[in-house]
Amino acid sequence: MKESMSCSNQTTSDACCDPIESDACCDLIESDACCEIPSCCDMRGLLSFLILWLLSKKPMHGQEIAEELQKRRGFKPSPGTLYPALKYLKSPRIDPETKKERHPLIEGKKQGRKIIYRLVEGAQEEVDQACRYFCHVFSDIFEESGGKKS
C-alpha cells in the first residue's frame, strides 16, 4: 500500500489547501494506472517537484528515481535530464525574496557504486509547502474532472 502525499490530510491556515479537494488530486497522482501522455501539451515540467516528493518517501539512488518517475510520467527520464536536476537540487539556492543563500534540498552519499539521494534536514517542510501549492494550483482541474483516473 502506498502512502498518500503529505498534502492530502494537512491543514493549513491558508484557505488554499482544502484537504477534501487535495485528496482527489493526491489520489490521482498516487494512481498506478499509467495514462497515455497527451500530445496537446508538454508534460515534462515539475521534475524537481516529483524528485523531491519521491525522496520525501525514502532515500533512493538515481536509477530508482528514474524508474519511479517512469511509473508516474509514462517515460523514463534520460540521465542527461535526471542528473542535472539532482545536481540543481543539491546546490545552494538564492532566496528570491531575501536574496540570501539557502541550503540545498537534497544530498547524495556514495554507498558502494551508487549514490543515495535523500532530503536534507529541514527540506521536508519545503516539500510539504510545494505539495500544498501543487494541490492548490491543480485541485480545480481534478475537481472538475471528478478525479477520474484514465
N, C-alpha and C positions, 0 to 999 in steps of 0.2 A: 504494500500500500504506500502510495506517495504522500509526502507531506504537502499540505496546501501552502500557497505563497504566504509570506509573512504579513501581507497586507489584508488577507481575507477576513480576519477577525479582529483586527486592530481598530481601536477607536482613536480619534484624534480631535483636538479642539477645533480644528478647521472643519467646515462643513463639506470639504472637498472629497473626503473619502467615506462614502456611505458603505458600511460593511455589507449590506444586503446587495447593493449594486456591484461591489467589488467581488463578491463570491462568484457571480456569473462570469465575470472577467477572468478571475483566477481559475475557476473550474475549466474554462475553455483552454487556457494556457496549459493546464495540467494534463489535458487530454492526451492519451497515447495515440489516438486516431490521427494520422497524418493527412492533412487535406492537401489538395492539389495547389501548387504555387500559382497564384493568379498572374496572368500575363498583362493585366492592366496597370500594375504598379510594381515598383521595385521594393521587395521585402527584405533587403539586406540591412536595413537600419537596425538600430538597437543592439548591436553586437556587444558593446561594453555592458549594457544593462543585463543582457542574458548571461554573459560570463559571470558578472558579479552575483546574479541571482543563483546560478549553479553553484558557485563557490560558497555561497551562504549556507548551502545544504551540507556540503562536505568538501574537504580538500581534494583536488584532482590533478592529474598530470595532463599535459596538452592533448594527447590522443583521446583521453577520456572526455575532456571538454568538447573536443571536435565531434565525438560520437553522440554526446548528449545534444549538442546543437543540431546535429543531423536529424535526430528524432523529432525535434521541435520545429525545425525550419524546412525539412524535406530535402536538404542537401548538406553535405559536409563541407565546412569552410576549408579552403586550402591553407597550408602552412603559411603562405605569403599573406593571408588575411588574418589568421588566428594569432600568430606570434607577434606581429606589430601591435595588435590590440592588447595582448598580455603585457608587452613592453610598456605601452602607454599607461596601463593601469598600475604598473609597478613604479612609475615615475612620480616624483613630487609634482604637485599641481599648484597653480596660482589661483587663489580665490578671486573671482571676478569682482566681487563687492569690496573686499578689504585690500585686495592687491598683495596679500601676504601669501607666502608659500605654505601649502598644506601637505600633509603626509600622503604617501602613496596609499592606494586602496587594497592592493594585494602584495604578497611577497612570494617568491619562489625559492624553495630549498631543494638542493640536489639530494636525491636518495638513490644511490646506485647510479644507474644510467638515466634515470628520469628526474625531471624537476617537478616537484609537487607544489602546486599553487594553492594559496589559502588567503582568506581575508586577513588583513592586519587588525590589531586591536583598535576598536573604535569605528571600523568600517561598516559594521552591521547596521548601525544607526543610519548611515548614509544610504545603504541598500534599502532599508525599510522606507526611508523618505522617497527614494526613487520609485519604489514599488507603489507607494501611495499616489505619487504623481502619475505614474503609468495608468493606474486604475482610474484616477480622476479623468485623465485625458481620453481614455478609450472606453470607459464604462457605458457611456451613452450608446456607443456602437453595439456593444454586447447586449445592452438592454433592448434596443430597438430590434435587434435580430433575434431576440428571445433567447440569447445564449446558445443558439443552435450549434451543434457540433457537426461539421460537414463530414 
